[in-house]
Amino acid sequence: MVDYLLYAVFAVIAIFIIATVLGSFFSVRTQRAAVIERFGKFNRVAEPGLNFKLPFVEAKNEVSLVTFQLEGSIETKTKDNVFVQLPVKVQYRIIDTPQSIKDAYYKLANPKSQIESYLYNILLGHIPETTLDDVFLNQPAIAQRATVELSAEMKDFGYEIVEVLITDIIPNEGVKTAMNRINEQTRLAVANQAQGDAEYILKVRQAQADAEVKRLEGVGVAQERSAIAQGWEEAITRVKQGTNLDDVGASFLLLFTNWTDMLRVVGGSDNSTMVFMPAGPEGLQNFQATMTNALLSARANIKSS
């Protein structure tokens, strides 16, 4: 009976020793670290991989070294007295050095709250000095400035600020409506100006084209009349050479020939209408006198010019 009790005691002791030894070894995953405390006091930082700690003397507390993201929103007033909402995101992580891991574990109980407070304080120090238009134009520069200043503040706590992102700028709804109206009116004014310029250019070009058309028409008419006058002059000269008629007689002969040709063409046309022409001697004489006077007047004007 005593032997069985001894065996049981030895077995318990052996199991305890084995469990204690095995429990003294532990592993730390990648992108993590373990803070080792000895009797509640910081001793060292265990890196990823297999590690050993003294049983019953040392304890481990793991921390993550991955990048976290904090999201929030801040309301502030710009230099031109416009209230805006700034949705922000902060990407941060613990600096992978033993001292920084120690500072991050012991110095801050709530890192998110601390980062939020510093960031809001930084933005509230810059945005009120900037107009709304400049906030929109310099959004990346403001975010970069906040990243640099927040990194300097959080470095003493073992944290690295990867980036501060200002994802949007949301002004008051009334201000947004007014800005849209101003933009609309500005674009409308530019469009009206462009349309007016186009219409002006079109009218100028049209006037230039009309003037050119009229000039060419005048040149054509002048050339046509010059050709007619030259033709009449040559015809009269040839009639005078072939006959003993003077200028008036030769002109009358040509006019009479054209007059009879006209009657023949009008009478033989399918689309001809009724035309009243002088048929008697008096009518023909009146026609001759009128056309002769007109021809002589035109000839006199050409010679005088």
C-alpha positions in Angstrom: 0.0 0.0 0.0 2.8 2.3 0.9 4.6 1.6 -2.4 1.5 2.6 -4.4 1.3 5.9 -2.5 5.0 6.6 -3.3 4.5 5.8 -7.0 1.5 8.2 -7.1 3.5 10.9 -5.4 6.4 10.5 -7.8 4.1 10.5 -10.8 2.5 13.8 -9.6 5.9 15.3 -9.0 7.1 14.2 -12.5 4.0 15.6 -14.2 4.4 18.9 -12.3 8.1 19.1 -13.3 7.4 18.3 -16.9 4.5 20.8 -17.1 6.6 23.5 -15.5 9.5 22.9 -17.8 7.3 22.9 -20.9 5.4 25.9 -19.7 8.6 27.9 -19.4 9.0 27.8 -23.2 6.7 30.0 -25.3 6.6 31.3 -28.9 6.0 34.8 -30.2 4.4 35.2 -33.6 5.6 37.5 -36.3 4.6 41.2 -36.0 4.2 40.7 -32.3 6.4 41.1 -29.2 6.2 39.9 -25.6 7.0 42.1 -22.5 8.6 39.9 -19.9 8.1 40.9 -16.2 9.9 39.4 -13.3 7.9 39.7 -10.1 5.8 42.4 -11.8 8.8 44.5 -12.9 9.9 44.9 -16.5 12.7 42.7 -17.4 13.1 42.4 -21.2 11.3 42.2 -24.5 11.0 38.8 -26.2 11.2 38.9 -30.0 9.3 36.6 -32.4 10.3 32.9 -32.2 10.9 30.5 -29.4 11.6 32.0 -26.0 12.1 31.0 -22.4 10.9 32.4 -19.1 11.5 31.4 -15.6 8.6 29.5 -14.2 6.6 31.2 -11.3 9.0 34.1 -11.5 8.5 35.7 -14.9 5.3 36.5 -16.8 4.8 37.5 -20.5 2.4 40.1 -22.0 2.1 40.2 -25.8 1.7 43.4 -27.8 0.9 43.8 -31.5 3.3 45.5 -33.9 0.9 45.7 -36.8 -0.5 49.0 -38.2 -3.8 50.1 -36.7 -6.2 52.7 -38.0 -8.1 55.2 -35.9 -11.1 57.0 -37.4 -12.9 60.1 -36.2 -14.3 63.4 -37.1 -13.5 66.9 -35.9 -15.6 70.1 -36.2 -13.9 73.5 -36.3 -14.2 77.0 -37.8 -12.1 78.4 -40.6 -10.6 81.8 -40.8 -13.6 83.1 -42.7 -16.0 81.9 -40.0 -17.2 78.8 -41.8 -17.8 75.7 -39.6 -16.6 72.5 -41.2 -16.5 68.8 -40.4 -13.2 67.0 -41.1 -13.4 63.2 -41.2 -9.9 61.9 -40.3 -8.1 58.6 -40.3 -4.8 58.0 -38.4 -2.6 55.0 -39.2 -0.2 54.2 -36.4 1.9 51.4 -34.9 4.3 50.6 -32.1 8.0 51.2 -33.1 9.8 47.9 -33.3 12.5 48.5 -30.7 12.7 47.2 -27.1 12.6 50.7 -25.6 9.6 51.8 -27.8 7.8 48.6 -27.0 8.4 49.1 -23.3 7.2 52.8 -23.6 4.1 51.8 -25.6 3.1 49.1 -23.0 3.7 51.1 -19.9 3.2 54.8 -20.7 -0.3 54.7 -22.3 -3.3 53.0 -21.0 -5.5 54.1 -24.0 -3.3 55.0 -27.1 -6.4 55.7 -29.3 -7.7 58.3 -26.9 -4.3 59.9 -26.6 -3.7 60.1 -30.4 -7.2 61.5 -30.9 -6.5 64.3 -28.4 -3.2 65.3 -29.9 -4.6 65.2 -33.4 -7.6 67.4 -32.5 -5.3 69.8 -30.8 -3.1 70.1 -33.8 -5.9 70.5 -36.3 -7.6 73.1 -34.1 -4.4 75.0 -34.1 -4.1 75.2 -37.9 -7.6 75.2 -39.5 -8.8 78.4 -37.8 -5.9 80.2 -39.4 -6.9 79.1 -42.9 -9.8 80.1 -45.1 -12.2 77.6 -46.4 -10.9 77.8 -50.0 -7.3 77.3 -48.7 -8.4 74.3 -46.6 -9.8 72.7 -49.8 -6.7 73.6 -51.8 -4.1 72.6 -49.2 -5.8 69.5 -47.8 -2.8 67.2 -48.5 -0.4 69.7 -47.0 -2.5 70.1 -43.9 -2.6 66.3 -43.5 1.2 66.0 -44.0 1.8 68.7 -41.4 -0.5 67.0 -38.9 1.4 63.7 -39.6 4.8 65.3 -38.8 3.6 67.1 -35.6 1.6 64.1 -34.3 4.6 61.8 -34.9 6.8 64.0 -32.8 4.3 64.0 -30.0 3.7 60.2 -30.0 7.3 59.1 -30.5 8.0 59.5 -26.7 5.2 57.0 -26.1 6.7 54.4 -28.4 4.3 55.0 -31.3 5.0 55.8 -34.9 2.4 57.8 -36.9 2.4 56.3 -40.4 0.0 58.8 -41.9 -2.8 61.2 -41.1 -5.5 61.3 -43.7 -8.2 64.0 -44.0 -10.7 62.1 -46.1 -13.2 64.9 -46.7 -14.1 68.5 -45.9 -17.8 69.0 -45.2 -18.9 72.6 -44.7 -22.3 73.7 -43.4 -25.1 72.8 -45.7 -26.0 76.4 -46.3 -22.4 77.3 -47.1 -22.2 74.4 -49.5 -25.3 75.6 -51.3 -23.9 79.1 -51.5 -20.6 77.8 -52.9 -22.5 75.8 -55.5 -24.5 78.9 -56.5 -21.3 81.0 -56.8 -19.6 78.4 -58.9 -22.7 78.1 -61.1 -22.9 81.8 -61.6 -19.2 82.0 -62.4 -19.4 79.2 -65.0 -22.6 80.8 -66.4 -20.8 84.1 -66.8 -17.9 82.5 -68.6 -20.3 80.5 -70.8 -22.2 83.7 -71.7 -19.0 85.5 -72.5 -17.8 82.7 -74.7 -21.2 82.6 -76.5 -21.1 86.4 -77.0 -17.6 86.2 -78.4 -18.6 83.4 -80.7 -21.6 85.4 -82.0 -19.5 88.5 -82.4 -16.9 86.6 -84.5 -19.7 85.0 -86.5 -21.3 88.3 -87.3 -18.0 89.9 -88.2 -17.1 87.0 -90.5 -20.6 87.1 -92.0 -20.3 90.8 -92.7 -16.9 90.3 -94.2 -18.3 87.5 -96.4 -21.3 89.6 -97.5 -19.0 92.5 -98.3 -16.7 90.2 -100.4 -19.7 88.8 -102.2 -21.0 92.2 -103.1 -17.6 93.3 -104.2 -17.3 90.3 -106.4 -20.8 90.9 -107.8 -19.9 94.5 -108.6 -16.7 93.4 -110.3 -18.7 90.9 -112.3 -21.4 93.4 -113.3 -18.7 95.9 -114.3 -16.9 93.3 -116.3 -20.1 92.2 -117.9 -21.1 95.7 -118.9 -17.6 96.4 -120.1 -17.8 93.3 -122.3 -21.2 94.3 -123.7 -20.0 97.8 -124.5 -16.9 96.4 -126.2 -19.0 94.0 -128.2 -21.4 96.8 -129.3 -18.4 98.9 -130.3 -16.9 96.2 -132.4 -20.3 95.3 -134.0 -21.0 98.9 -134.9 -17.5 99.3 -136.4 -18.0 96.2 -138.5 -21.5 97.3 -139.7 -20.1 100.7 -140.6 -17.3 99.1 -142.6 -19.6 96.8 -144.5 -22.2 99.5 -145.2 -22.3 103.3 -145.7 -24.3 103.8 -142.5 -23.2 106.3 -139.8 -23.1 105.5 -136.1 -26.8 106.1 -135.6 -27.8 104.0 -138.5 -25.5 101.1 -137.6 -26.8 101.2 -134.0 -30.4 101.1 -135.2 -29.6 98.2 -137.5 -28.2 96.2 -134.6 -31.0 97.1 -132.3 -33.6 96.2 -134.9 -31.8 92.8 -135.4 -31.8 92.1 -131.7 -35.4 93.2 -131.4 -36.6 90.8 -134.1 -34.5 88.0 -132.6 -36.2 88.6 -129.3 -39.6 88.4 -130.9 -38.7 85.1 -132.5 -37.4 83.6 -129.3 -40.4 84.8 -127.2 -42.9 83.6 -129.8 -41.3 80.2 -130.2 -40.9 79.4 -126.5 -43.3 76.9 -124.9 -43.4 78.9 -121.7 -43.9 82.3 -123.3 -46.6 84.6 -122.1 -48.4 87.4 -123.9 -46.1 90.3 -124.6 -47.3 93.7 -126.1 -44.7 95.1 -128.4 -45.0 98.2 -130.7 -46.0 96.8 -134.2 -46.6 100.0 -136.2 -44.1 102.4 -137.8 -44.5 105.0 -135.0 -43.9 102.4 -132.3 -40.8 101.2 -134.1 -39.6 104.8 -134.5 -40.1 105.5 -130.8 -38.3 102.3 -129.9 -35.4 103.3 -132.2 -35.2 106.9 -130.8 -35.2 105.7 -127.2 -32.6 103.0 -127.7 -30.4 105.2 -129.9 -30.4 108.0 -127.3 -29.6 105.5 -124.5 -26.7 104.0 -126.5 -25.3 107.5 -127.4 -25.5 108.6 -123.8 -23.7 105.5 -122.6 -21.0 105.9 -125.3 -20.5 109.5 -124.3 -20.1 108.6 -120.6 -17.6 105.9 -121.4 -15.5 108.3 -123.5 -15.6 111.0 -120.9 -14.5 108.5 -118.2 
